[in-house]
Structure formats: structure tokens, C-alpha cells
Amino acid sequence: MSNRKWIFALIPLFLLFAWLLAQFTLSFLQIHRLVEPLKAASPSAAGSGPKVVLISQELDNYFWRSIEQGARKAAASYAMRLDYIGPDRINPAEQIKLLDKTIASKPDAILIQGLNNPDYRRLIDKATGLGIPVITVDTDEPESERVAYVGTDNERAGRQMGELVVQASGERGDIGVLISNEQAENQRLRLAGFRSVIGRYPGLQIVEIRSSDISRLQAAQQAQKMLIQSPNIRFMVGFSSMDGLGFLEAKERLGATGLHIFAFDDMEETVDAIRQSKIESAVVQQPVEMGEQAIEQLHDYFSGSPPPTLMYTKTYVITKESLNPDDGGGTE
């Protein structure tokens, strides 16, 4: 009799357990149905295409996100998988570490910015020796065994900026310059190109060069110090995307007049300031095209067709006159 009582007592527990098990099974099947489409759509789970790692100069920088956008679009069209990484702030030593770690992870290809650094070049050569093609974007590393460079002719862009200042200045005046970082090779090349033009005009003089670290706050602070210490500056030139806006902020804080600002790249605020005659003009790069072209060159490489060693993307100038009020675009 006691055994029967135990059996009757266990029946409700068994039924409860069976109901819970059924509910768990149904929930699992529902989650599985929801997750499967997401897995299929995820780039990291997309088939067995080549894996490409793009190492940026600065992770959330507007310019590098634009390069990522172009690279990701092209990678999807060629069934490649793209990973995007980089330091939180400009840090060449961190870029070198990331390249070393990336090589160890054995991707099929790597896209990087050149640094003009011997340790970096050795890592690029190491990757090539392991059969991992490396393409440089934005800034070249020409002494390495990289497969190709895709990006701006930075020295030419600097000369282009120099010609803008010459035309606006009447070949006379003091110039203040902001660059992103002294260690950035693309900034060194742009400054060299700029100097090569300005140096031909004895009436023009570069009196201040400071670094903004691609920070609008830092750009504004350095520009303000520049204008206080060198009040005769009339022409202000920025070689990275935040510099023109930093100059403009400093100018407005100090209530300075008679200043002409020349910017780099086409951030929305920069374009608006040009339209309102607050910034004179800007030299504009093609970061989306850089990303697209780099992936296309890798596709050719994987297909057995060696890409050209150098592929320069165009730069163009935007002024108030060239801007279309409808879309903010520039002309070549």
C-alpha cells in the first residue's frame, strides 16, 4: 500500500517535469529558428571565402570608417570576410602589435596603413613570406614587400594645398599649420609637398606647425595657442579631418578677423562651413574608393593577376562656388 502511495505521489512530479521539458524544447526550437537566419547573414559566418583583416590608424575615426565602408561593400561582392580592427586612439606602437597578432592568426590577406617604421616593414615582409598578401592604404610602406599601395598621393595633396594658399594670399603672409601627428607618414608627406610650393614664394612664411592628434578639441586648443603666440598669422592650413574645424573654433573664440582657413577632407561640418564662407576650401580624399579598390586588388591577386604596385585615388578641391546646394558635392 505504501508503494502505491509513493507512485501516486510521484505522478504529478513526473507530469510537471514532462511539461517543463516540453516547454524547454519548444523554446530551444524557436531560438534556433531565429538565430539561423542571423548566422547566415553574418559576414564572419559567410561561407569559406578569404578572410581579410583591415587594421585602421584609429578605430572610430571618420576617415577610417569610410575606408571600412568601401572595403566591406567590395568584400561582400567577392564573398570575402572582412574584420576591422585598430587602436582606440592614434598609436603607431599599437598598430605594430595588432599587425603582429593578425599575422599570428593567419588571415588570407591584410590591409594596413604604412608607418615608415623598420619594425613594421619587417612584419610586412614576414607576412608576405608566410603567403599573406599585404596591401597598404592611405599611406604607403614602399620599402617593404607589400603587394600594392592604394590611396592618396599624399605629397601631391600637400602641393595642391600649397597652390590654394598661394592663390588666396597674393603670395604674401604668415601661415599656421596643423597636422594630426608628427609620427604619421601621410602627414609628413603632405607637409613636405606643401613646403615645396610655399618655399618658392619669399613673401610666404610658415611660422607655426602643431599637432592635433585627430582631435577637434586638441585642434582648437593648439590653434588658439598658435594665434595668440603668432598674431600675424593670416592663413591657417589643416592636414587632417578635424584641423579645419579646430581652426574655425579658435578663430571664433578669439574673435579674430582676416583669417583664411584651409581644411582637409569633407566632413559634413567642414562642407557646411565652406558653404557659409567660414572655411575657404578643402582638399578632399576618396576613402570609400580606397577601401573598394584595395579589396578589388586583392581579388585580382587571388585570381592570379598581380595588381599594379601603385594605385592613387584622386583628390579634389571644394570651395563655396563648387558646392551644389542640393547635395553638398564637389567638382573635380
N, C-alpha and C positions, 0 to 999 in steps of 0.2 A: 504493500500500500504506500509505504514511504517513497519507493522508487517512482511510482506513478505521480505522486505529488511533485517530485523533482522534475519529472518530464513535463508536466503541465506548466510548472513554473518557468521552465526554460523556453517553452514555445514562444511566448511574447518577446523574449530577448532575441531569439533566433529571427523572428519576423522583423523586429526592429533593425537588426544587423543587415538582413537581406535588403530592406528598404533603403538603408543608408548606402549600401554597396551599389544599388541600382542608381541612386541619385549621383553618387561619385562618378560612375561610369558614364552617365548622360552628360555630366558637366565636362568630363575629360573629352568626350567626343565633340562637344560644342566648341571648346577651346581649340581643339585640333583643327576643326573646320575653319575657325577664324585665323589661326596662325599660318596655316599652309599658304594662303594667297600672299601674305606679307613676306614670307620666306622666299617665295618665288619672285617677288618684286624687288627684294633687297639686292643692291649692287654687289655686296660681299658674297651673296649666295648664287650669283648669276653664272651658272654653268662652269665650264673649265677653261674659260678664256684667260689670256695672260694677265697677271697681276702687276699693276703699275703703282709705284709709290711716288707721290708728289710731296717734296719737302719744301715748305714755304720759308720765307725770311721771317715772317711774323704771322701767327695763326689767323687772327681775325682782322688783319689789315684789308682795307677795301680793295687795294690793287691785287693782292694775292688771292682774295676770294673771287675776284673776276677771272684770274688765271684758272683757278679751280673750276669755275663755271664752264669755261670753254673746254677744259680738259675732260670734265665729266660728260659733257654733251657728246664730244667726239668718241670718248671711250665707250659710251653706250651704243653708238652706231657700229662700233667694231667688236662688240661683245667682250670688251676688256673690263677688268675690275680695277677701280681706282681707289686708293687710300690717300687721304690728305692729312698731313701732319706738319708740325712746326713749333718753334718756341713761342711762348705767350708774348714776349717782347723781343725786340731785335737782340740777338745774342749769337755771334758767329761761333763761339765755342760750343754752344748747344746744337747749332746746325751740324757741326762736325760730329758730335756724339750721335745725333739722330741718323746721320749717314752711316756711321759705323754699325749701329744697331740694325738699320734697314738692310745693309749688306748681309749681316748675320741671319736675317730672316729669309733670305734667298728669294726675293721677288723676281719677276721676269724682266723688269726694267725700272729705272729710277729717273725722275725729273727733279732737277735741283737748280738753285741759284749759284753762280760762280762766286768765289770769295777771294780769289787771288792769294791763296794760302797753301804753303807746301804740304802740310799735313792733309789738307783737303784733297789736293791733287793726288797724293799717294793713295787715298781711299778710293778716289775715282778710278785710278789705274788698277787697284785691287779688284774693284767690281768688274771692270772690263775683263781682267784676267780670269775671273770666275764665270764669264759668259753672261754678265748682266749689263746690257747696254745702258749708258747714261747720257741723257740729253740735258744740256744747261738751258735755262730760260731766264729772261730778264737781264742777267749778267753772265758773260762767258767765263770759262776757265780754259783759255786756249792752249796752255802748255800741258794740259792733261790729255788722257786718251779718251776723252768724251767723244761720243759718236757725232754730235752736231750741236750747234747753238741756234736757238730760236728766240728772237726778241729784238728789242730796240738797239739801234746803233747809237749807243749812249754818248759817244764823243760827238757824233753828228748832231744829236739832240742838243748838246751843250752849245755847239756852234749856232744852231738855229735860234736858241735863246739869245745868244750874243747879238745876232743880227737884229732881233726885235728891239733890244736895248739901244743899239746904235741908231736905228731909225727913229725911236721915240726921243732920244736925248739930244739930237743935233750934234752928236759926237763929243759932248762935254757933260761932266757931272760925276759926283761920288756915288758909288754903288755899294749896297749891303747885300750879302748873300747868306741864305740858309741852306744847309744840306741836312740830310737825315742823320748821317753818322760818318765820322772820319774813316771808319773801317769798311764802309760799304763801297765795293769796287765800282758799282754803277754811278755812285755819286762822284767818285774820284774822276771817272771818265767824263762825266758831264761838266764838271768844273774845269777839267783840262781843255775841253772843247770851247767852253765859254771864255776862258783866259786867252785862248789862241786868237779869238776875234777881238776882244776888248783890248788886248795888247797892241793892236795895230793903230790905236787911236790915243795919242798922248793926252788928250783932254778928258779921257775917261779913266777913272781910278777905282779899283776895288779896295775899299777901306776896312771892311769888316766881313769875316766869314765865321759863322757859328753853326752849331748842331742842334737839331730839333728832336732827334730820336723818333721821328714819325709820330710826334705827339702834338696835338693842337695847342694844348696848354703850354708845353715847353717851347713851341714855336712862338707863341705870343709873348712869353716871358723873355726869350732871347732877343726877339725883335724889339721889344720895349727897351731893353738894356742897350741894344745897338743904337737906337735912335737917340737915347739920352747921351750916350758917350760920343756919338758922331752925329751931331745935329745937322750937318751939312749934307747928309745922305738925301738924295732925291730919287734914286732908283733902287727898288727892292726886288731881289730875284730869289725865288724858292725852287729847289730842285727835287722836292718830294711832295706828295699829295697834300699834306697838311700845312706846308710852309706859307703859301699864298694867303690862306685864311688866318694864319697866325700873324702875318704882317698886317693884314687888314684890321684885326682886333687891336693890335698895338697902336696902329695909326689912330683908330677911333678913341681909344683910351686917352691918348696924349693930346687929342685934338689937333694933330699935325696936318698941315696942308702942303700942297705942291708935291706930293709923293706919288710915284708911279710904281704899281705893283705888278710883277710878272710871276705867274704861277705855273705849276706842273700838274698835268692830269685833269680830268673832267668830272670831279665830284660835283654833285648837284649844287651844293652851296657855292662852289667856285664858279660854275656856269651862271648862277643867278647873280653873283657879284659882278661878273663881266657884263651881263646884260644891263645892270644898273650903273655901269661905268665906275664901279668901286675898285675893280681889278682891270688892268689894261688888257691883258691877253694871257693865254696859257698854251704851253706845248703839251700836246695830248698823245699818249701812247695807246696801244691796242692790246690790253692784257687778255681779253677774251680770245682774240685771234691767236695770241701766243700759246694759250692752252690748247686750242684746237689744232694748231699746226704742229705742236710738239707730239701730240698723240698720233696725228697723221704720219709724221716722220717715223714714229715707232712702228706703225702698221706697215709702212714700206719696208722698214728694216726686217721685221718678222717675215715679210713676204719675199725676202731675198733681194730687195732693191735698195742699195745703200743710199741714204738721204744726202743732200748737199751739206757740206761742213758748216756753212753759214746760211741762215735764212733770216734776214732782217725784216721785221714788221715795221710798217710805216708810222711816222709821227706826223701830226698836222697841227696847225695853229688855229685857235678860236679867238675871235675878237667880237666886240659888240656888233659890228657890221656883218660878220659872217654867221651869226646865230639866227636860226629860224625861230621866231616867236612861238611857233606851234609845237616844236619838238625839242628845242634846245640843242639841235645838232650843229656840227661844224662842217666846214668845207675843207677839201684837201689843200 
